[in-house]
Each structure stands twice: as C-alpha cells, then as structure tokens.
Amino acid sequence: MIPISILDATAIKVGATAADALRNSRELAQHAEDWGYERIWLTEHHNMPGVASAAVSVVAGYLAGATSKIRIGAGGIMLPNHSPLVIAEQFGTLESLYPGRIDLGLGRAPGSDQRTWQAMRRDYSASQHFPEDIQELQAFFGPQNKGQNIQAIPGANLKVPLWVLGSSTSSAQLSAKLGLPYSFASHFSPALLDQALQIYHQNFRPSAQLSQPYTMPCVNVVIADTDAEARRLFTSLQQTYADVLRGQSGQVPEPIDDINAYLGAAKAQVDSVLVNSCVGSVDTVRTQLQQFIQRTRPNELMVCSQIVEQAALLRSYELLASIRHDLCV
C-alpha cells in the first residue's frame, strides 16, 4: 500500500469567506486523520481571492491543534518570500508545539505576481539564492556550531524535515544534490514530470536527513458516486484555470453543467495543464490512479481535490481512503 497525503487548497468558494475556508480545512484535517492519510499540506499564495492560506505557518498551527497524529506542513513555503531565520523560527515553534508532526516543503516560485512581491518588500532576484537559503535553513535546524552567533529559537536541534517542491528539472537536480525528498507539482505542471523524476533518482546523494530517494508527485483527484457527478464537480477547478489563463482571479466557482462552452478556446490548454487528474467513480479513479502510480513509481502520492462543496469534498477523500489498500507500486 502506498501512503497517500493531501494538498489542501483552503479554497474560498464564491459567496464564502476566508474564515469559512479555514474551518473547512480544519474539518478536512480531522477526517483525514481518521481515514489514515499520511499528511496534509498547505499552499502559500498571496493576493489571491480564492485561497485562504497565505499565512501557512499560522494555518498549520490551527490544523495541528485540531488533530493529534496526522503530519501537518507546508506544501509549500515559497522561500524567496522570507528570511530563512524567520521560517526556522516559525516552523521550530510548530515543531516544539507538535513534535514529530511538522513538515516543511520549500518552493522557489514567489506564489504571487511582481506587484505583490513589491508589496511584500521582496525582490525577484531572491529566487536566485534558493539553494543557499535551503542550506541556511538546514543550519538553523541543526546544532549550534562554534562561532555561530545567530540561532533560531525555537528551531535549533529540532531537525524539522525539509522537502524540495518543484515543477522543473532544476528543482529535481537541487533536491537530489541536497539529498532531500522531492515533491513534484504534476497536478498543474505536468510537462517535465517524468524527466524530473528520472533526474532526481539518477543524481540523488544520501544526506543526514535521507539515505534513499523519496518522491511524492501530486495529482488531482475527484471521486463521486458516478463518473458524471465527479466530472461535474471537477468543473470548478477547470473554470479556475481557464480564468487564470484569461488573466482573471476570483473566488472558486460552483460547478457547472456545460464546461466546454465555458472553456471555449482555452479548453485544450486547460486539458493539458490538468492532464494528471483522476476523475470519476471509485472504480474509474482506482484504475486511473494505479496507472499514474505505475508510470511514476512514487514512494508516496499527494492528492489535491478542489471541490467547493464541503460535503462532496469530504466524500471524495473518504472514497479515496477506501481504495488506498488497492494502490501499490
């Protein structure tokens, strides 16, 4: 059986508030723990009306405080947005409060546009220092060395597990070089998935954190009682990506019946972006997921389900949990 984890979008649906989305995420985390999911991660996005998890460390603490076993983490912290010291302190605090349950996934992308970066007082060139920033973060989580005048408190000696997140071959090379687990964003950036996984495995160097390669690609999953109902629920995500392509942003829309009419000329591009999506009944998704697993041979699978109705979202994850014993590499 392959471990399965959740990437929660903390989606704010049309007509709802960020508070509604955060409460829904807490409820999902509680159920996910009962259903046997390995971990639940949160995404960092800024200035996006449909996402409530801009303050990832705060939301992670909220979910960790409402659960007792499931791992909670960032999927991820966009490190160029932050000082490594501040992130070490934030996640050191979380690890101190919830020991053995905190993950820290790190991404190079800003998670926002250039104007938002300016509002955050950041410079686009910060992403060029991503490898050095990861190593600085590792040092803050390690023991204090002689002559080290700056410590992360809390943080030092806590060994919070780091992951590299990415959607490119450069992220695969970096993760392999540093000997860190690797999570690929194939749920929205599928083009380089196979090549990146191959590069990671071929170039992996054991580290103090990890002796063998460990991969966790992400795939969209929507399960309902029928294929037709699942496809309808999936239209919320399809609309969201079509809007992004059109330069629009807003809260996550309700499902619609005629998605092809809505997508129009954007259909081919949306289909390409979301090609790693398993949508349908339990039997349909079981087959689709097993094919994805056989292709990518991951150590763990991360799934994302942007369903706006909370009951349908929970039902989808419950049904997925019911077939996880059928899924294997």
N, C-alpha and C positions, 0 to 999 in steps of 0.2 A: 504494500500500500504506500502510495506516495503522499507525503504531507501536503496539505492544502492551506493556503493563507488568503487573507482578504486585503485588498487595497480599497479603502473606503474613501469615496469622493466627497463625503459630507455635503451632498448636493442640496442646494436651496431651490426647491421647485417653485414654479410660478404661483404667486399669491402667498407664499410662506416666508418665514423669517430665518435668519441665521440661528436663532435660538431653537426653532423647530428642527433644523437640520442637525444641530449638535445633540439634541435629545434623541433624535432618531439614531445617531451614531452610537450613543451610549447604549441604547436598547439593542442595536445590532451586535455590539461587542459582547454584551451579556449572553445573548443567544448563541453567538459564535463560540463562546467558551463552552457552553453546554453541548454544542453539536460537535465539538472536537477539532475545531480549526486550530492551526498552529500559532498564528499571529494575526494581528490586524494593524495595518499601517495607514498613515495619514499623509496627504499631499500638501505641499506648500505652494500656494498660488496667491498672488496679490492683485487687488483691483479687479477681481472677477465676481460679478454679481451672483453667480451660480455656485460658488464654493465658499464654505464657512470655516475652512481650516487654515487660514493664513498664519495663525499663531500655533504652529504644530506642537511645540512643547507643552503649551497650556492645554490643548485638546487631548494630548496624550496622557497628561496627568488626570484629566477628567475621566477618561476611559479606564485608566489603570485603577483609579479609586473606586470604580463601579464593578470591577472584576477581581478575580483572585489568582487565576492560573495562566490565562492566555497571554502571550507576549504582545506588547504594545510598542509601536515605534513610528519612525519617520520614513516615509517612502516617497519623497524624502525631504530632508533639509537641503535647500539649494545653497551650498556652502559659500559661493561668491557673494551672497547677500549678507553674510555675517562674519564677525570675528571668530576664529576658531576657539579663542578663550571663552567667549560668551556661550557658544554652543556646548563646550565642555562643561561649563558651569550648569547650564540648563539640564543637560542630559545626565550629568553627575548628580544633580538634585533628584531627578526622576529615579535613577538607579538607587540612590540612597533611600528613597521612599518605598520603592517597589523592587527590591533586589532580585536579580536574576530574571527579570521580565522585560527589560528595555532594550530595544534595537535602535540603531542609528544608521539609516540609509542616507547616502550623500550623493547629490547630483551637481553637475557643473552648470546646468542651464539656469537662467535667472528666475524662471517661473513668472515672468511679467514682461511688459514692454519697456522700451527705453525711457519713456516719460515716468513710468512708475519707479524705475530704478533711480532716476534723478530725485524723485520724491523720497526715496529711501536713503538718499545721500550715498549712493553706490556708483561705481564706475564700471562700465562694461569690460574694461581690461582686467578686472578682478578675476574673471574666469580663467585667465592665463596662468594663475597661481594655484589652480585647483590641486595638482599633485602635492605641492609643498604645504598647502593648507591641511590636507589629509594627514600628512606626516606630523605636522604641528599638533593636530588634534590627537593623534596617537600618543604623542609625547605627554600631552596634558592628562591623558587617562592612565599613563604608566607611572612608575615610581619616580620620585623626585631625584634628579641627578645632581651630582656635585656641581656647584656653580649655577644651578638653575634657580633664578631669583623670582620667577613668576610661576605660581601654581594655580590650578583650577580647584577651588574649594567650594562645594564638593566636586569631585572629579578624579583627583589623583588616586592611583591604585585601584580604580574601580573596574577597569578593563571592559567598558561598555563595547559590545561587539559592533564593529563598523562594517557596512556594506557599500560597495560602489554600485550606483544606479546609472543606467545609460541606454542609449539607443543608437550607438555607433561603434565602429571598430576601435576608436581611440579609447573609449571607456573600457572596452574589453582588455586592451593592452595594459592599461593602467591598473585595473583590478588584478590581472594576472601578475604583473610586476610586484605589486604590494602584497600579494598573497591573501586577498580578501574575497569574501563571497560576492557574487555578481548577480544582479537582478536586471533583466532587460525589459524595456518598456514596449514589448511587442503588441500590447493591446491598442496602441495608437501609432506606433512607428515600426512597422513590420519589415521594412525592406532589407535591413542588414542583420536580421536575427541569426540566421544560420551561419553566416560568415563570422559574426561576433562571437558566437559560442565556440566555434572552431578555434579561433584565435586565442580565446581565453584558455581553453584546455591545452593547447599546444605550448603556451608560454607561461603557464602557471608556475610560480615559485612558492614553495612552502614558507609559511611565516609563523610567528609566535601565536597568532590567532587561529590559523587554519593550515592543516597539513595536506589536505587534498582539495582539488577544485570543488566548488559548490555553486550551482546555478539555480536561479529561480526566475524563469520568464513569466510574464504576465499576459493573461488572456481575458477577454470579455466573456462573461457567462450570463445568460438569461434563460431560466427554466420556468416553465409554467405547465399546467395540466395538458395543454395541447400545443402543437407547433404554431398554430395560428395565433394563439394568445401570446406566446413568447415573442413571436415576430412583431406583434403589435406593441408590446412593452418595450422592445428594442428600439422602436422609432423615436423615443425620447433622446437616446444617445445619437442616433443618426441625424436628427434635427439639430442637435447641439453642434456637431461637427460641420454640418452644412452652413450653419450660422457663422462659425469661426472662419470658414473659407470665404464667406461674404463680408468679412470684417465687422461682424456684429457680435455682441455679447449680451447675455441676459441670464435670467433665472432658467432653470432646466424645465423644458416644456412638458406638458402632458402628452401621452401617446396619441397618435392619430391613425386613421384608417388607411388613407391614401398617401403613403410615404413617397412613392415615386413622383407624384405630382409636386410634392413639397421640394424634393431634391432637385428636380429638373436637370439642368446641365451639370450640376455638381454630383450627380449620382455616381459616376464612375470613380471620381476622386474619393468620395466618402466610402464607397465599397472597398477601394484599395487601402485606405487608412485603417478600416475596421475589419480587414480580412481575417485577422485572428480573433474571431468571435464565434462562440458556440451558443447557438440559439435554438430552442425548441423544447420538446417534451423531455422527460427523463431519458428515454431510450435514445432519442436523437442526440442529446448532448453527451451522453455516455460514449457513443460512437465517435463524435467529433473530438471530444477531449482525449480519448485514447489515441486517436490519430495524431493529435498535436504532441502528445507525450512521446509517442514512438518516434516522431520526427526530431524532437528537440532533446529527448532523454535527460530531463532535468532531475535535480535532486529534490526539488520542491516546486510546487506550482502556486503562483499567485493569481487570484481571480478578482475581477472588478465587475460590478453589476450596477450600472447607473439606472435604477428603476425608481421612478418618482413616488409611486405609491408604497408606503412603508409595509403594508401587509403583503403586497406582492413581492417586495424585495426580500423580506424575511422568508417567505415561502420558497423563493428561488434558492436561497442559501440553505434552507432546510432540505430541499430536494437534492441539492448538490452533495450535502453531507451524507445523505442516504446511499449514495453510489460511490463514495470515495474508496471503499474497500474493493471496488471493481477495477480501480485505476492503478496501473503499475507500469514501471519502465520495462 
